[in-house]
Amino acid sequence: MDMLWNGWGDPAKAAPLPDSVTGLLRDLLGVKPRSTPALALEDVRPPAPTAAPAALRALAAAVGGEEHVRTDPESRVRHTRGKSTPDLLRIRAGDVTDVPQAVVLPADHDEVLAVLRACAAHGLAVVPFGGGTSVVGGLAPQRSAFVALDLRRMNRLLHLDPVSRTAVLQPGLRAPEAEALLAGHGFTLGHFPQSFEWATIGGFAAARSSGQASAGYGRFDEMVLGLTLATPEGTIETGRAPRSAAGPDLRQLVLGSEGAFGVITSVTVRIRPRPEVRVYEGWRFGSFEEGAAALRRLAQDGPRPTVLRLSDETETLIGLAQPDAIGADPAQGGAGCLAVTGYEGTAEDTAHRRERAAAVLTDCGGTPAGTEPGERWAHGRYSAPYLRDALLDVGAFAETLETAAFWSAVPDLYTAVRTALTDTLTQAGTPPLVMCHISHVYENGASLYFTVVSAQGEDPVAHWAPAKHAANEAVLAAGGTISHHHGVGTDHRDWFVREAGPLGISALRAVKRRLDPEGLLNPGVLLPTD
């Protein structure tokens, strides 16, 4: 099934906002109903492809037939940009200026190589397309003539080694299908980001994804043991052993490369036995500062839960910590800050870690809230993007951004980003609601994930741009990274250039020139075009 063309996920799961929330948006933020009706998919008419017939024939030959090269309007619209709020607002307005010439569906590594050769011969850029879940402009290249390389046919479990506990997965495999295939052998990947229902294995690697259980299972890049990369200049294979001293680790060059260096065609990952027990619970803290100190203590000194997250006072009050239940129970929010802890593993290990963590959280000032908040969070953990769609439907603007920093910099980073967003949007006449949570923790630092809700303004995309710019500037000024897990894309590219520095960017440009001398792979994404 394809994702909703003008929103997130499964159309059957879309739900309108409760009247209580709609009234709150109107009274608190001045949100007004949309003045124009929503476009239907058949009303969006992209311009006809301009690619030469010879180019389309070459692409068809590369992937085994014309049925695997789609040039119909619907397929092309469904592969236009990603799922950021500006992306959705633009497609809802009928803006298809970034539409691909064609959608090409290869079946294996050799067909990917053949597609890249065909595109090089005919001057077509290539945008690798997995689940289409990018929220940072990662699917909007700076080239008008490009094809979307949809990897959905590359969706197999190629090999599983139960002795080494590794699996080789193709890149177009969506996360739920990967989990189902691994579960058939008694294993799990343990990677559950908010995009889980739609994102793909290749996308996780290309963007350095982090799952909601990263405290226990680690980030996706920590799970990757090997990669195969198809480039216009040939193939790179990485990962012969769990660790190696044979020079720099080329895996790290591919991870986070966002399709700018090549197309990931297989990923070898670490797998774990499926947990016997999963338990999620809630804890209350008087302040975000107090809760963050408790999370830092668990992250540094243990025991570390599998899931560990903390909502600030505003997010807790609104109830966004449990997005599936917003508006259902006025008392669900409450004062202070809600932390969610989760434990997965054997019954014995889970009980032991939960008991020891409870002692630490209590010592840090936490009050147990029972399993209901944790279970409610787990039930709605993939619902927030659907909530974003519902907010857009009633005329609100809703967007997210994230960053990370060392623990000592987290407080100032939190304040700086909230202030930048609040001041910029207030000055523009749309005072926002800014919420935040810590979603991933490490021994040395943590991530901050912000959600912004406001009225849309006359031109919502243009209205948001200064606030996004101010937030990005605040991130770098406060010592944060421009992205913890969403990636760089085009939205963060100019700030990534500053974060990496001139010599670092020159080195990455040299890599791109060697692997992609014609600059065909996702031009303008990750790195500026020459």
Secondary structure as the mmCIF struct_conf table of DSSP 4:
data_model
#
loop_
_struct_conf.conf_type_id
_struct_conf.id
_struct_conf.beg_label_comp_id
_struct_conf.beg_label_asym_id
_struct_conf.beg_label_seq_id
_struct_conf.end_label_comp_id
_struct_conf.end_label_asym_id
_struct_conf.end_label_seq_id
HELX_LH_PP_P HELX_LH_PP_P1 ASP A 2 LEU A 4
TURN_TY1_P TURN_TY1_P1 TRP A 5 ASN A 6
BEND BEND1 GLY A 7 GLY A 9
HELX_RH_3T_P HELX_RH_3T_P1 PRO A 11 LYS A 13
HELX_LH_PP_P HELX_LH_PP_P2 PRO A 16 PRO A 18
HELX_RH_AL_P HELX_RH_AL_P1 ASP A 19 LEU A 24
HELX_RH_PI_P HELX_RH_PI_P1 LEU A 25 LEU A 29
BEND BEND2 SER A 35 THR A 36
HELX_LH_PP_P HELX_LH_PP_P3 PRO A 37 ALA A 40
HELX_RH_3T_P HELX_RH_3T_P2 LEU A 41 ASP A 43
HELX_LH_PP_P HELX_LH_PP_P4 PRO A 46 PRO A 49
BEND BEND3 ALA A 51 ALA A 51
HELX_RH_AL_P HELX_RH_AL_P2 PRO A 53 ALA A 62
TURN_TY1_P TURN_TY1_P2 VAL A 63 GLY A 64
BEND BEND4 GLY A 65 GLY A 65
HELX_RH_3T_P HELX_RH_3T_P3 GLU A 66 HIS A 68
STRN STRN1 VAL A 69 ARG A 70
BEND BEND5 ASP A 72 ASP A 72
HELX_RH_AL_P HELX_RH_AL_P3 PRO A 73 ARG A 78
TURN_TY1_P TURN_TY1_P3 HIS A 79 HIS A 79
BEND BEND6 THR A 80 ARG A 81
BEND BEND7 LYS A 83 SER A 84
HELX_RH_AL_P HELX_RH_AL_P4 THR A 85 ARG A 92
TURN_TY1_P TURN_TY1_P4 ALA A 93 GLY A 94
TURN_TY1_P TURN_TY1_P5 THR A 97 ASP A 98
BEND BEND8 GLN A 101 GLN A 101
STRN STRN2 ALA A 102 VAL A 104
BEND BEND9 ASP A 108 ASP A 108
HELX_RH_AL_P HELX_RH_AL_P5 HIS A 109 HIS A 122
TURN_TY1_P TURN_TY1_P6 GLY A 123 GLY A 123
STRN STRN3 ALA A 125 PHE A 129
BEND BEND10 GLY A 130 GLY A 131
BEND BEND11 VAL A 135 GLY A 137
TURN_TY1_P TURN_TY1_P7 GLY A 138 LEU A 139
BEND BEND12 GLN A 142 GLN A 142
BEND BEND13 SER A 144 ALA A 145
STRN STRN4 PHE A 146 ASP A 150
TURN_TY1_P TURN_TY1_P8 ARG A 152 ARG A 153
STRN STRN5 LEU A 157 ASP A 161
TURN_TY1_P TURN_TY1_P9 PRO A 162 ARG A 165
STRN STRN6 THR A 166 LEU A 169
TURN_TY1_P TURN_TY1_P10 PRO A 171 GLY A 172
STRN STRN7 ARG A 174 ARG A 174
HELX_RH_AL_P HELX_RH_AL_P6 ALA A 175 ALA A 183
TURN_TY1_P TURN_TY1_P11 GLY A 184 GLY A 186
STRN STRN8 PHE A 187 THR A 188
TURN_TY1_P TURN_TY1_P12 GLN A 194 TRP A 198
STRN STRN9 THR A 200 THR A 200
HELX_RH_AL_P HELX_RH_AL_P7 ILE A 201 ALA A 206
TURN_TY1_P TURN_TY1_P13 ALA A 207 ARG A 208
TURN_TY1_P TURN_TY1_P14 GLN A 212 ALA A 213
HELX_RH_AL_P HELX_RH_AL_P8 SER A 214 TYR A 217
HELX_RH_AL_P HELX_RH_AL_P9 PHE A 220 MET A 223
STRN STRN10 VAL A 224 THR A 231
TURN_TY1_P TURN_TY1_P15 PRO A 232 GLU A 233
STRN STRN11 GLY A 234 THR A 238
BEND BEND14 ARG A 240 ARG A 243
BEND BEND15 ALA A 246 PRO A 248
TURN_TY1_P TURN_TY1_P16 LEU A 250 LEU A 250
HELX_RH_AL_P HELX_RH_AL_P10 ARG A 251 VAL A 254
TURN_TY1_P TURN_TY1_P17 LEU A 255 GLY A 256
TURN_TY1_P TURN_TY1_P18 GLU A 258 GLY A 259
BEND BEND16 ALA A 260 PHE A 261
STRN STRN12 VAL A 263 ARG A 270
STRN STRN13 ARG A 272 PRO A 273
HELX_LH_PP_P HELX_LH_PP_P5 ARG A 274 PRO A 275
BEND BEND17 GLU A 276 GLU A 276
STRN STRN14 VAL A 277 PHE A 285
BEND BEND18 GLY A 286 SER A 287
HELX_RH_AL_P HELX_RH_AL_P11 PHE A 288 ASP A 301
BEND BEND19 GLY A 302 GLY A 302
HELX_LH_PP_P HELX_LH_PP_P6 PRO A 303 PRO A 305
BEND BEND20 THR A 306 THR A 306
STRN STRN15 VAL A 307 SER A 311
HELX_RH_AL_P HELX_RH_AL_P12 GLU A 313 ILE A 318
TURN_TY1_P TURN_TY1_P19 GLY A 319 ALA A 321
BEND BEND21 GLN A 322 GLN A 322
HELX_RH_3T_P HELX_RH_3T_P4 PRO A 323 ALA A 325
TURN_TY1_P TURN_TY1_P20 ILE A 326 ALA A 328
TURN_TY1_P TURN_TY1_P21 PRO A 330 ALA A 331
BEND BEND22 GLN A 332 GLY A 333
BEND BEND23 ALA A 335 GLY A 336
STRN STRN16 CYS A 337 GLY A 345
HELX_RH_AL_P HELX_RH_AL_P13 ALA A 347 ASP A 363
TURN_TY1_P TURN_TY1_P22 CYS A 364 GLY A 365
STRN STRN17 THR A 367 GLY A 370
HELX_RH_AL_P HELX_RH_AL_P14 THR A 371 HIS A 379
TURN_TY1_P TURN_TY1_P23 GLY A 380 TYR A 382
HELX_RH_AL_P HELX_RH_AL_P15 ALA A 384 ASP A 393
TURN_TY1_P TURN_TY1_P24 VAL A 394 GLY A 395
STRN STRN18 ALA A 396 PHE A 406
HELX_RH_3T_P HELX_RH_3T_P5 TRP A 407 ALA A 409
HELX_RH_AL_P HELX_RH_AL_P16 VAL A 410 GLN A 427
TURN_TY1_P TURN_TY1_P25 ALA A 428 GLY A 429
HELX_LH_PP_P HELX_LH_PP_P7 PRO A 431 PRO A 432
STRN STRN19 LEU A 433 ILE A 438
STRN STRN20 VAL A 441 VAL A 441
BEND BEND24 GLU A 443 ASN A 444
STRN STRN21 GLY A 445 ALA A 455
BEND BEND25 GLU A 458 ASP A 459
HELX_RH_AL_P HELX_RH_AL_P17 PRO A 460 ALA A 477
TURN_TY1_P TURN_TY1_P26 ALA A 478 GLY A 479
STRN STRN22 THR A 481 THR A 481
BEND BEND26 ILE A 482 ILE A 482
BEND BEND27 HIS A 484 HIS A 486
TURN_TY1_P TURN_TY1_P27 GLY A 489 ASP A 491
BEND BEND28 HIS A 492 HIS A 492
HELX_RH_AL_P HELX_RH_AL_P18 ARG A 493 ALA A 500
HELX_RH_AL_P HELX_RH_AL_P19 PRO A 502 LEU A 515
TURN_TY1_P TURN_TY1_P28 PRO A 517 GLU A 518
STRN STRN23 LEU A 521 LEU A 521
BEND BEND29 ASN A 522 ASN A 522
TURN_TY1_P TURN_TY1_P29 PRO A 523 GLY A 524
BEND BEND30 VAL A 525 LEU A 527
#
